[in-house]
Amino acid sequence: MAVALESTAGSPFRAAAQTALRKLVTAMRSSDAAAAEALAARVHLIGGRDTSAPVAALISDALATGRVLRITYQDRDGIATSREVEPLGYVGSASHWYLIGWCRLRDGIRAFRTDRITSSTVLAQTPAPRILEPADVQVPLGDLRQLNWL
């Protein structure tokens, strides 16, 4: 679990994963926890820690609750725009996480690199659910695959 947790650095799921690991360790018998700690001391990872900006909890919460976000987004040219976004999901890669949402300004599905969202506010609005199909997401870096759940 601790090794898997390392892969969540910078992702929208980091805080929940850390909480799950703490709960797991708390529920373990003390001898099992000691064995797990000893094993963890023998596991080493190559390279530095992920330094990508973590996804703000506010953004993760908006997706989980289905609320509209008002964001300030800075594009790759440094131009900032204010947008209202209906969060639909995430796309993650080794280097960046993207919030996929219905952009009310552009009247369509857009991907927002989470480290370029400079401010966010969750609005009280809960729009009608939209279905996000893999074909709706244009990913130039490779094939899009859905998270394997159990």
N, C-alpha and C positions, 0 to 999 in steps of 0.2 A: 504494500500500500504506500509506503513512504517513497519508493522509487517512482511509482505512478504519480504521486503527489508532485514530485519535482517537475513533471511535464505540464503541470497546470499553471506554472509561473507565467504571469502576464495574461492569463486567460480570465474569462468571466466566471470561472468556476473555482478559482484559487481559494477564496474564503470558505466556501462550502466544503471543499476537499480537506482543508486543514481542520475544520470542525469535525468532519467524519473521522479523520485519523485520531483526533483527541478522544472522541467517544469510543472508538475501537480499542485504543490503548487502555482507557479507563475501565472498560468491560473485561479486559483480559485478567487471568490469574496473574499474580505477581511473578511467579516463576516464568510464565510465558512472556510477560512484558520484559523481564530481564533478558531472556533469550533473544527476543526481537531487538532489544537495544544493543546487545553484543553483536548480533548479525549486522545491524545497521552500521556499526563501527568498522566493519570489514568491507563495506561497499563504498567505492570511490567513483566519482564521476569526472569525466574529462571536460575541460573547458570551464569558463566562468559561469556564474549564475546568470539566468535570463535577466537582462536589464530592460526588456520592453516594458512600456508603461502598463500598469495594471488597468483592467477595465473597471471603470467606476461602478461601485455597488448600485448607485442610482440607476444606471443604464441596465444592469442586470435585473434589478427589481422591476423596472418598467416592462421589460420583456416578460418576466414571470407573471406579472399582474395584468398584462394587456393594456397598459396605460400609454397614452400619447406622450412623447418626449418633445420638449422644445430644446433644440441644441444650437450651439454656435459651432459651425464646422469650418475648419481651415483646409482648403484644398491644397494640392501639391505645389501650386504657385504662390501659396501664402494668402490667398484671398478668402476672407471669412464671410460666411453667410449665416443668417438665422433661418432655421427650418423647423417645421413641426413634422415629426416622424412617428409612424405607427410601427413599432418594433415587430419584426416577423421571425427573426432568428439570427444566428451567428454563422460566420464562415471563419475558420481558423487555419493558419499556416504556421510553419516553424518560426516565422519572424513577425507576423502581425495577426490581429483579430479584427474582423469587420462586423459591424452591426448591419444586418440586412433589414430594410424597412421600406414601408410605403412613404415616400416623400411627398408631402402635400404641396410643396413649392413646385416640384417637377411633375407631379401627378403620375408617379410611377415608382417602380421598385428601384432602389438605389442601395449601394454598399458604401458604408461610412467607416473608414479606418478609425478604430477606436482611439488611437493615440492622437488623432487630429480633431477629436471632439474636445473643444476647449472649455465649454460649459454646457450644463444640462439641467433641465428642470422637468420634473414629472408633472404632467397636467392631470386634472380630474377626469378628463374625457376617456371613456372606454369605447373605442370604435367597434363596429361589427367585425368579427374575426375574418381575416383574409387567409387564404391557403397559399403557402409558399411551396411551389413545385421546384425541384432541382433544375428544371429547364429555365426557370425564371431568373436564375442566378448565373451571370456570365463570369466565369473564372478563367483568366488567361493562363494561369500557372499550372494547370493540370486538371485531372478529372475530379469532379465533385462527388464525394461519397457521404452518405448519411452516417451519423454516429451509430455504432452497433450497441444496442441496448439489450443486455443479457443474452 
